[in-house]
Amino acid sequence: MYLLRVPQPNDLDRVCVFLRNVHLDVQANEDGTLTASAPGARSPLHERREIGGYVTTWNALNPASPIAMVEIT
């Protein structure tokens, strides 16, 4: 499971929609962060790479609102 930091609260819903459209499980937290996981990932490494790839894609498409990914347990 990963914590995603969204710097602009206005983008929180957009990030959720983007990640859910690529079949990630995403939950918004009260502090304005997101918790994301990749159901069906074959291993923790695959999950990290999958979520990291989508974070990289979001950041490339939205350079004014980059998100950061932190691994949590």
C-alpha positions in Angstrom: 0.0 0.0 0.0 1.3 3.5 -0.8 0.6 7.0 0.4 0.3 9.6 -2.4 0.7 13.2 -1.5 -1.3 15.6 -3.7 0.1 19.2 -3.3 -3.1 20.9 -4.6 -6.3 19.9 -2.7 -8.3 20.8 -5.8 -6.7 18.0 -7.7 -7.5 15.3 -5.2 -10.7 14.2 -7.0 -9.0 14.3 -10.4 -6.1 12.1 -9.2 -8.6 9.6 -7.7 -10.5 9.3 -11.0 -7.3 8.9 -12.9 -6.0 6.1 -10.7 -9.3 4.4 -10.4 -9.6 4.4 -14.2 -6.4 2.3 -14.3 -7.9 -0.1 -11.8 -6.0 0.9 -8.7 -7.8 0.9 -5.3 -7.7 4.4 -4.0 -9.0 6.0 -0.8 -8.9 9.7 0.1 -7.7 10.4 3.6 -8.8 13.2 5.9 -5.3 14.9 5.6 -5.6 15.4 1.9 -3.5 12.4 0.9 -4.5 9.2 -0.9 -3.9 5.6 -0.1 -3.4 3.4 -3.2 -2.9 -0.2 -3.8 -2.7 -2.4 -7.0 -5.0 -5.4 -6.5 -3.7 -8.5 -8.3 -0.1 -7.3 -8.3 2.1 -10.4 -8.3 4.5 -9.1 -5.7 5.2 -5.9 -3.7 7.8 -5.0 -6.3 5.2 -5.3 -9.1 2.8 -3.2 -7.1 5.4 -0.5 -6.5 6.4 -0.4 -10.2 2.7 -0.3 -11.3 1.7 2.6 -9.0 5.0 4.4 -9.6 4.4 4.2 -13.4 1.0 5.8 -13.0 2.4 8.5 -10.7 5.1 9.2 -13.3 2.4 9.4 -16.0 0.3 11.8 -13.9 3.3 14.0 -13.2 4.2 14.1 -16.9 0.7 15.1 -17.8 0.3 17.5 -14.9 3.6 19.2 -14.3 2.0 22.0 -12.2 0.6 19.5 -9.8 3.0 16.6 -9.3 2.2 13.9 -6.8 4.7 12.0 -4.6 4.6 8.4 -3.6 5.6 7.0 -0.2 5.5 3.3 0.7 3.6 2.4 3.9 2.9 -0.9 5.6 
